[in-house]
Amino acid sequence: KPPSIPNIAPKSAARPVSGAAPAMVGAPRAGGPCGRCPHHVPLLVVLAALPGARCLYLPGVAPIEYPEGGRVELKVNKLVSSKTQLPYGYYTLPYCQPPQIQDSVENLGELLVGDMIENSAYEIRMLQNTSACKVLCKKTLTDADRQKFKSMIEDEYIVNWLVDNLPAATRYRRQGTEESQTYMTGFPVGVERDGKYFLHNHVNLVLKYHSSPYNYEGYRIVGFEVEPRSMVQAVRPDQFDPSGVAAICTDDATTPVLDIDVHSDVIFSYDVRWTESAQRWASRWDNYLKMSGGQIHWFSILNSLMIMMFLSGMVAIILLRTLYRDITKYNELASAEEAAEDTGWKLVHGDVFRRPRHSKLLAVSVGSGVQIIGMSVVTLVFALCGILSPAHRGALLQSMMLLFTFMGVFAGYTTARFYQIWGAGDWKTTTLLLAFLYPGIFFSMFFVLNLFIWGAKSSGAVPFPTMFALLVLWFGISVPLVFLGAACGFKTAPIELPVRTNQIARQIPTQSWFIRPVFTCLVGGILPFGAIFTELFFIMSSIWQHQFYYLFGFLALVLVIVVVTCAEISIALTYFQLVSEDYRWWWRSFLSSGTSALYVFLYAVLYFNSRLNIEKTVSIILYFGYMGMLTLVFFLLTGSVGTIASFLFVKTIYGSIKID
């Protein structure tokens, strides 16, 4: 919490400071594709270096040049708290309101995350500093108003403002350092000390601008900082002020603070100070995207690469040494007595492609996993190229939903191709299951959780027209595309298998304890989780602690490592299973890598107990509900990678030996 109250020590080790912070070198350019893509996408760097390369701004994030004296609008957004995870509208509290409140929510993603962007009563003019302590309005608090403020302060709610699509930020300096500075988006409603509640009723607005007369006319806003204060202003009547009073603010240790239990009348005031900045418009998001722990990211990547190299070495040994020896031996001409004594994976060639139990569910799970993989890859490509910048609020979530909808065609095709392998003909039921099973689970969980949010009267509750729009996307676009992909898949010639399946299943010998499904799946899930758990911490902090996440370069590299790790661990465990003459590898290959989702959920439980301070029942239900959905997504993604990799591996090795 920022120590905005004089003579009261802060709880945290950080304190707000004034002055300009140095721009972070190498931070991703979030204002548009003029800036560098995160972590240097090589192709774009080469193109940008070509002679005559020009900068193009994306729609919606083009800079706005304000003339001197031009009106700059300050918009208010939802109040958020990491303790309750329930957002509320800004005017839920008795703040000063404009004559007419206007909403400006722009896309589906903003509605889904509960954004409530509205206009405000603040008057800001370009390059015009306000007189000290300009009065916004005067409010007389009722008992109900006091209770609202107390509840919000106790739950550590944060106020979010926007100027020129740039969120308000409070700057902090870490205790004991002079150069280490960081930003927190928004500012607290107030602070609580020893049972007393102090309201932030005065704000110093520090707006930074950049000008370049040779390139454009006017001024561009490149920074927006807020310094909240709790104070009792000295007032005098003023007939020229719309509020009828004028206030005098003093910022020193002798200024009394505003205790809402003591004072009934609250004066909301503000100062505006414009400062020129050398920071360009395209890099104005750098300060928000500063994240401590960059070294931790690289150590995590190095750790994941070591895991991947270890598995790659294991798979290389299997393929280049053991398999080569096995295939050479199996292809040698042997007597009938010698052939009868052969053991190993060749003996199950007549059962290795036998139809597994619950084959429809397996085919549907693999198809849904491919749908999620396609959505993730395309989303990361867009993010790496700067298209999904933070300036587009809700763009990331909206893009993921639309891409998931359109990737239904690949899900249908993949499910059909796998179902063809087992010679099953009930394609209509399988396609219907694909179109409605997992999307139905996600929608049902989301609908139930939304009812809890609606019951808490939170602005995060998705309106029913938006729910209807989601149903239109599902039934109107996703379902037809799933059937289109399935029709193409079933009309395509079946995949040619290298061996035929026997009519009578072979008896499976007794298996050792370390090769049984429970043990192998639990062991197999550890390594993919080990490749992602560090990045998972930053992703969860972004979701549950309202921090910006824009390290898509790291995330793309982690996704590649996870996919390779899942493929390799599934191949290795499938080989060991076939060597033990157990041909039931279909579901085992899915679960051996998909079990990593179990560790993701256990990590979510650990994160809840160690990092969050959630106490309300509704908030706990929301946390574990959404983490359950995320776990299911990761289960389908990793499991489908394992099954596809194992199938290609098994098809390859049995196609390399001679079978009578």
C-alpha angles and dihedrals in degrees: 000000000000113000095235094150117085117240093013117110117225124244095222128064093240128084132189118252135184131232133065121307119218114254115253111255112232096012116148116266105241101175093080143303090300087083124066119279112246114280095004112286097216098216094052092047090054092047092048090054094056117108111264095018107155133199120246123191120218120241111272097020100066112129121259119221113210121202119228107280092016117144115261112199121221112204127194126221136190126306111243136191132188089208097060104018087213114122121208134193117266093240091053082092119060096259123150111284132205119240090262126021115219126190121220106183107150113186146020093261092059091052092050094052092046100248114170106186112184139162123262141209095246116121114212126170126189112264092353112122113205124233113265114284102005109195116235097182144316121244131192109212121223123203089262091052091051091050091051092051092046092051093049093046092048091051090048097239118188125218115225122202133176132208118180088347089302117122121233114255136195115215122222136189117209114243114264095018134092103196104035105096131163139178134235118199112238127354134258121271086231143309135260123220125176094339094312122115120216119193124214099232100156129056133187107214113206111192121185123204137188127205133189111178092187093058106032143355123251131016133297124214112234103165141031120187130173127203107193121206137185111212145140105236124213107241138197132179115271119180092191095058116085090227091053094236138075122215134211117209126197121186106205140103093272095058110110117236126232110255106186091209091058103037123057096182117064123191115202111206139165145189126214121208124180120204128181117239133194090214114112123234093245091060099041092111092060094095092052093049096052108122127184114224101055088140089052089056092055093047088050092050090048091050091050092048090053090052091049092048090050092052091043089054091049093049091045090054090050094048101037102035115018097033093043090052092046094048092047091051094046093050094052117101107256134177120256091254092053092046091052089056095052117118134183139062094329091070093065095052091114093056105030093098095039115140110265126224114272090016093167092058091048093050091047092049093051091047092050090048091054088051090054093046091052091049092049096048096048092044091052092048090054091046093049090054092053095248093122096052122164088250086075100069110206093007094118095054093042092050092049092052094048093046091048088053094051094043088067089094091063091046091054093048094048093048092049093050093050093045089052091059091068093047094240118155104193092101097148094060091045093051092048089050090051093049096048112021106074097021087051091051092050094046093047093050091046092049093050092047089048089056089057090050091047090050089055089054090236125159087229090078108110111234117244093244087060090049088053089051089054090052090051090053090049102044099026101045114007099048095049090047091051090053091046092053092045092050091052091047096049092046091053117090111267120260109269111239120211094225137036124240118242119235093230118054118237119245113253115226122232110285127223117246094250093057097050119113100252095052097042093047094049091048093044093054095056098071099052089047090050089057094056109028096095093050088045089063092059092044092052091046088054092051102040103027097041097241127150116256116195105142093116092147090063091043093052091051091048091050090054091049092048093050093049092045093050091049093049097045091049092049092049095048092044090054093050089049094051091047088058087055095249109136097183094102102130100086092029091060090051095047098041091068097023091060087076085082088067089061090047090057092046088051088051089056090050091048090050092053098041107033108026131063099203115154108157117098095228091051092050091051090050093050097050092038094056093040088052089055091048090049092052090050091052091046092056093044097050095037094053091050090053095049095047092047093048092048092053090047095050092045090051099048095046090048089057098061133069114248122187 
